[in-house]
Amino acid sequence: MARFRLLTPDAQYADNALVERRTTGADVDWDIFRERVSERISAEALAACDAMVVWHEMKVDRALLSQLERCRIVVRAGVGFDHIDLEAAAELGIPVCNTPDYGTSEVADHAIALMLALKRGLVSYHQHLVADTTKGFDYSLAPLVGRLRGKVFGVIGLGRIGVATALRAKAFGMSVAAYDPLVSRGTEISVGVERKESLEELLAISDVVSIHCPLTTDTRRMINAMTLRAMRRDAVLINTARGGIVDIDALVDALRQGVIAGAGIDVLPVEPPPPDDALAKAYRARADKIVGDRLLVTPHAAWSSPESVADARRLSVETAMLYLREGKLRNLVNTPSLGALRGAA
């Protein structure tokens, strides 16, 4: 039986790849690192791997890919792959696959939780009570509290997480509308939501806007100063998708100026945010009144649960081994020429 060597450069778990080793079996050797930049990975480890399972901490660019002399496949242990140079990988004959079948429930739950935290004032009430249990014992201190039943929940991106979130919003008695130019027509009928033909149309009618699309050249900074002004002044924005979709500086300005009412953000363009970032400044001072009352940030945690982490670890490794052992690809996200593939067992 052939032996394989797998590399994870930016592992997001503390143990010695227990799930991964159990999934692959005894005929696989592992090189496990917890780095953010590829320069800290030895050239020997890069050159020796038959497959690389990567999380979201490291940029997988052409320079890194060119050092993967033996690598037959790159698997993203997660959904988003905007940090991977798909074109360069394809040119090198390396298929790139992701792991879309984990964390769906967690991300959908998190999006709804952010909405509820703002619209039911949970964080506002908590921080006012922490400051003063007497003066803070006042139901009027949360500025965004309001009824959800009958309001419009707007979904940007009607993929599996967008659908899961839409169904949860419907359970709260909300009317759901969706904008997704890439999803086939009729999907909205099967889910029971209203389709909107443009982003502007969706933003204009939505009381809550929840983002569930990938980060692409078309969606990068899709939510910016102009599109924020297209939203209702009492609307709430939720982003549990990719940080680069939202212009954070424009969002903070919009919240301060009352262009929109609130925002719940789980993902940022740079994680963690640099000290001079507008959002970091707002949080650091704790004097900015938008924080807690109208702005909530969580640390790229929407996907996280013990079950979800275990799924991401197991499924990503299964995808790598399926190709190495059987030559079968699943969840392919780039387009390497079949003739250029480095081969499979």
C-alpha positions as CSV (number, residue, x, y, z in Angstrom):
1,M,0.0,0.0,0.0
2,A,1.3,3.4,-1.0
3,R,2.2,5.9,1.7
4,F,1.2,9.5,1.5
5,R,2.3,12.7,3.2
6,L,-0.2,15.4,4.0
7,L,0.6,19.0,5.1
8,T,-1.5,21.4,7.0
9,P,0.3,24.8,7.3
10,D,-2.2,26.7,9.4
11,A,-4.0,24.1,11.6
12,Q,-6.9,25.5,13.6
13,Y,-6.9,22.8,16.3
14,A,-4.7,22.2,19.3
15,D,-4.1,18.5,19.2
16,N,-1.7,16.5,17.0
17,A,-4.2,15.9,14.2
18,L,-6.1,13.2,16.0
19,V,-9.2,13.5,13.8
20,E,-7.1,13.7,10.7
21,R,-5.0,10.6,11.5
22,R,-8.1,8.6,12.5
23,T,-9.7,9.6,9.2
24,T,-6.7,8.8,6.9
25,G,-5.4,5.6,8.6
26,A,-1.9,4.4,9.3
27,D,-0.6,4.8,5.7
28,V,-0.4,8.6,5.9
29,D,2.3,10.8,7.5
30,W,1.5,14.3,8.6
31,D,3.3,17.7,8.8
32,I,1.3,20.0,11.0
33,F,2.1,23.7,11.4
34,R,0.2,26.6,12.9
35,E,1.6,29.5,10.9
36,R,0.1,32.5,9.1
37,V,2.8,33.0,6.5
38,S,4.3,30.4,4.2
39,E,7.9,31.6,4.7
40,R,7.8,29.9,8.1
41,I,7.1,26.5,6.6
42,S,10.2,24.6,5.6
43,A,10.9,24.0,1.9
44,E,11.3,20.3,2.6
45,A,7.8,20.0,4.1
46,L,6.3,21.9,1.2
47,A,8.1,19.9,-1.4
48,A,7.3,16.5,0.2
49,C,3.5,16.7,0.6
50,D,1.2,14.7,-1.6
51,A,-1.8,16.9,-0.5
52,M,-2.2,20.1,1.4
53,V,-5.2,20.7,3.7
54,V,-5.4,24.4,4.4
55,W,-7.5,26.5,6.7
56,H,-8.1,30.3,6.4
57,E,-5.0,31.7,8.1
58,M,-2.5,31.5,5.2
59,K,-2.5,33.0,1.8
60,V,-2.0,30.2,-0.8
61,D,-0.4,32.2,-3.6
62,R,1.6,31.3,-6.7
63,A,4.9,31.5,-4.8
64,L,3.6,28.9,-2.3
65,L,2.0,26.7,-4.8
66,S,5.2,26.6,-6.9
67,Q,7.0,24.9,-4.0
68,L,4.5,22.0,-3.8
69,E,6.6,19.8,-6.0
70,R,4.6,16.6,-5.3
71,C,1.3,18.0,-4.3
72,R,-1.7,16.5,-6.2
73,I,-4.5,18.4,-4.5
74,V,-5.2,21.3,-2.2
75,V,-8.2,21.1,0.0
76,R,-9.7,24.0,1.9
77,A,-10.9,22.9,5.3
78,G,-13.8,25.3,5.1
79,V,-15.9,27.1,2.5
80,G,-14.3,30.3,1.4
81,F,-11.3,30.1,-0.9
82,D,-10.6,33.7,-1.9
83,H,-7.2,33.4,-0.3
84,I,-6.2,30.6,-2.7
85,D,-4.8,31.4,-6.2
86,L,-7.1,29.1,-8.1
87,E,-5.7,30.0,-11.5
88,A,-2.1,29.4,-10.5
89,A,-3.1,26.0,-9.0
90,A,-4.9,25.1,-12.2
91,E,-1.9,26.0,-14.3
92,L,0.3,23.8,-12.1
93,G,-2.2,20.9,-12.5
94,I,-3.4,21.0,-8.9
95,P,-7.1,20.7,-8.3
96,V,-8.5,22.8,-5.4
97,C,-11.5,21.6,-3.5
98,N,-13.4,23.1,-0.6
99,T,-15.6,21.7,2.2
100,P,-19.0,23.2,1.9
101,D,-20.9,20.5,3.8
102,Y,-20.0,21.7,7.3
103,G,-21.1,24.5,9.6
104,T,-24.2,25.4,7.7
105,S,-26.5,25.3,10.7
106,E,-24.0,27.2,12.9
107,V,-23.5,30.1,10.4
108,A,-27.3,30.4,9.9
109,D,-27.9,30.3,13.6
110,H,-25.2,32.9,14.1
111,A,-26.7,35.3,11.6
112,I,-30.1,35.0,13.3
113,A,-28.4,35.4,16.7
114,L,-26.7,38.7,15.6
115,M,-30.1,40.0,14.4
116,L,-31.8,39.0,17.7
117,A,-29.0,40.5,19.8
118,L,-29.5,43.9,18.1
119,K,-33.3,43.8,17.7
120,R,-34.0,42.5,21.2
121,G,-31.2,44.7,22.8
122,L,-29.4,41.8,24.5
123,V,-25.9,43.4,24.5
124,S,-27.3,46.9,25.1
125,Y,-29.1,45.7,28.2
126,H,-26.1,43.7,29.4
127,Q,-23.6,46.5,29.1
128,H,-25.9,49.1,30.7
129,L,-26.5,46.7,33.6
130,V,-22.8,46.0,34.0
131,A,-22.2,49.8,34.2
132,D,-24.9,50.4,36.8
133,T,-27.5,47.8,37.9
134,T,-29.9,50.5,39.1
135,K,-29.8,53.0,36.2
136,G,-29.2,50.2,33.7
137,F,-32.4,48.4,34.8
138,D,-34.3,50.3,32.1
139,Y,-36.0,48.6,29.1
140,S,-35.8,51.9,27.0
141,L,-32.0,51.9,26.9
142,A,-31.7,49.5,23.9
143,P,-32.1,51.7,20.8
144,L,-32.9,49.0,18.2
145,V,-35.5,47.0,19.9
146,G,-38.5,46.2,17.6
147,R,-40.9,43.6,16.4
148,L,-39.6,41.1,13.9
149,R,-42.9,39.5,12.8
150,G,-44.0,41.0,9.6
151,K,-40.6,42.7,8.8
152,V,-38.6,41.9,5.6
153,F,-35.5,39.8,5.9
154,G,-33.3,40.3,2.9
155,V,-30.8,37.5,1.9
156,I,-27.9,38.2,-0.4
157,G,-26.9,34.8,-1.7
158,L,-29.3,31.9,-1.8
159,G,-26.9,29.0,-1.4
160,R,-27.1,26.4,1.3
161,I,-26.4,28.9,4.2
162,G,-28.6,31.6,2.7
163,V,-31.4,29.1,2.4
164,A,-30.9,27.8,6.0
165,T,-30.9,31.4,7.3
166,A,-34.0,32.3,5.2
167,L,-35.9,29.4,6.7
168,R,-35.0,30.5,10.2
169,A,-36.1,34.0,9.5
170,K,-39.4,32.7,8.2
171,A,-39.9,30.8,11.5
172,F,-39.9,34.3,13.2
173,G,-42.8,35.4,11.0
174,M,-40.6,37.5,8.8
175,S,-41.2,38.0,5.1
176,V,-38.1,36.8,3.2
177,A,-36.7,38.3,0.0
178,A,-33.5,37.2,-1.8
179,Y,-31.1,38.5,-4.3
180,D,-28.8,36.0,-6.1
181,P,-28.1,36.5,-9.8
182,L,-26.2,33.2,-10.0
183,V,-28.8,30.8,-8.5
184,S,-31.1,29.1,-10.9
185,R,-34.6,30.6,-11.3
186,G,-37.2,28.7,-9.3
187,T,-34.9,28.2,-6.3
188,E,-36.8,31.0,-4.5
189,I,-40.0,29.1,-5.2
190,S,-38.7,25.9,-3.6
191,V,-37.6,27.8,-0.5
192,G,-40.7,30.0,-0.4
193,V,-39.1,33.4,-0.6
194,E,-39.5,36.4,-3.0
195,R,-36.8,36.9,-5.6
196,K,-35.4,40.4,-6.3
197,E,-33.7,41.2,-9.6
198,S,-31.2,43.7,-8.2
199,L,-29.3,44.4,-5.1
200,E,-30.7,47.9,-4.9
201,E,-34.2,46.5,-5.0
202,L,-33.5,44.2,-2.1
203,L,-31.8,46.8,0.0
204,A,-34.6,49.3,-0.5
205,I,-37.3,47.0,1.1
206,S,-35.3,45.0,3.7
207,D,-35.5,45.7,7.5
208,V,-32.6,43.2,8.0
209,V,-30.0,42.4,5.3
210,S,-28.0,39.2,5.8
211,I,-25.0,38.5,3.5
212,H,-24.4,34.9,2.4
213,C,-22.5,35.1,-0.9
214,P,-18.8,34.3,-1.7
215,L,-16.1,36.9,-2.0
216,T,-15.4,37.5,-5.7
217,T,-14.3,40.4,-7.9
218,D,-18.0,41.3,-8.3
219,T,-18.8,41.1,-4.6
220,R,-15.7,42.7,-3.1
221,R,-16.9,45.9,-1.3
222,M,-20.3,45.3,-2.7
223,I,-21.6,46.9,0.5
224,N,-20.0,50.4,0.4
225,A,-21.0,54.0,1.1
226,M,-23.3,54.0,-1.9
227,T,-25.1,50.8,-1.3
228,L,-25.4,51.5,2.4
229,R,-27.3,54.7,1.5
230,A,-29.7,52.5,-0.5
231,M,-30.7,50.7,2.7
232,R,-33.5,51.8,5.0
233,R,-32.4,54.1,7.8
234,D,-33.8,51.7,10.4
235,A,-32.3,48.6,8.8
236,V,-29.7,46.2,10.3
237,L,-26.9,44.7,8.3
238,I,-25.6,41.2,9.1
239,N,-22.4,39.7,7.6
240,T,-21.3,36.1,8.3
241,A,-19.9,35.5,4.8
242,R,-16.6,37.1,3.9
243,G,-15.1,40.2,5.3
244,G,-14.1,41.8,2.0
245,I,-17.7,42.1,0.9
246,V,-18.2,45.0,3.3
247,D,-16.3,48.3,3.3
248,I,-15.8,48.5,7.1
249,D,-14.8,52.2,7.1
250,A,-17.9,53.1,5.2
251,L,-20.0,50.9,7.5
252,V,-18.7,52.6,10.7
253,D,-19.3,56.0,9.1
254,A,-22.8,55.0,8.1
255,L,-23.6,53.8,11.7
256,R,-22.2,57.0,13.2
257,Q,-24.2,59.2,10.8
258,G,-27.4,57.2,11.1
259,V,-27.4,56.1,7.5
260,I,-28.4,52.6,8.8
261,A,-29.5,51.6,12.3
262,G,-27.2,48.7,13.2
263,A,-24.8,46.0,12.1
264,G,-23.7,42.6,13.3
265,I,-20.4,41.5,11.7
266,D,-18.6,38.2,12.1
267,V,-16.0,38.6,9.4
268,L,-13.5,41.4,8.5
269,P,-11.3,42.2,5.6
270,V,-8.2,41.8,7.8
271,E,-8.4,39.5,10.8
272,P,-7.8,40.5,13.5
273,P,-8.3,44.2,12.5
274,P,-5.1,46.3,12.6
275,P,-5.0,48.9,15.4
276,D,-5.7,51.8,13.1
277,D,-8.8,50.2,11.6
278,A,-12.0,52.2,12.2
279,L,-13.7,49.3,13.8
280,A,-10.7,48.6,16.1
281,K,-10.6,52.2,17.2
282,A,-14.3,52.1,18.0
283,Y,-14.0,49.0,20.1
284,R,-10.7,50.0,21.8
285,A,-12.0,53.2,23.2
286,R,-15.4,51.8,24.3
287,A,-16.5,55.4,24.3
288,D,-18.0,55.1,20.8
289,K,-21.8,54.8,21.4
290,I,-22.3,52.6,18.4
291,V,-20.5,49.7,20.0
292,G,-22.8,47.2,21.7
293,D,-25.9,49.3,21.1
294,R,-25.7,49.4,17.3
295,L,-22.6,47.5,16.3
296,L,-21.7,44.0,17.3
297,V,-18.6,42.1,16.2
298,T,-17.7,38.5,16.7
299,P,-14.3,37.0,15.9
300,H,-15.0,34.9,12.7
301,A,-16.9,32.5,15.0
302,A,-20.1,31.9,13.1
303,W,-18.9,28.5,11.8
304,S,-17.6,27.4,15.2
305,S,-18.9,24.5,17.3
306,P,-17.2,21.3,18.4
307,E,-19.3,19.4,16.0
308,S,-18.6,21.8,13.1
309,V,-14.9,21.8,13.7
310,A,-14.9,18.0,13.7
311,D,-16.8,17.9,10.5
312,A,-14.5,20.4,8.8
313,R,-11.4,18.3,9.8
314,R,-12.9,15.0,8.8
315,L,-14.5,16.0,5.6
316,S,-11.6,18.0,4.2
317,V,-9.2,15.0,4.8
318,E,-11.7,12.6,3.3
319,T,-11.7,14.8,0.1
320,A,-7.9,14.7,-0.1
321,M,-7.7,11.0,0.4
322,L,-10.5,10.2,-2.0
323,Y,-8.4,11.8,-4.8
324,L,-5.1,10.4,-3.7
325,R,-6.4,6.8,-3.4
326,E,-9.2,6.7,-6.0
327,G,-8.6,9.7,-8.3
328,K,-12.1,11.1,-7.5
329,L,-12.7,14.8,-7.1
330,R,-15.5,16.3,-5.0
331,N,-16.3,20.0,-4.4
332,L,-13.8,21.2,-7.1
333,V,-13.6,25.0,-7.2
334,N,-10.9,25.5,-9.9
335,T,-10.6,24.3,-13.5
336,P,-7.3,22.5,-14.1
337,S,-6.9,20.9,-17.5
338,L,-7.5,17.2,-17.2
339,G,-4.3,16.6,-19.2
340,A,-2.4,18.8,-16.8
341,L,-3.4,17.0,-13.6
342,R,-0.5,15.7,-11.6
343,G,-2.3,12.4,-11.4
344,A,-4.0,10.2,-8.9
345,A,-3.6,6.7,-7.7
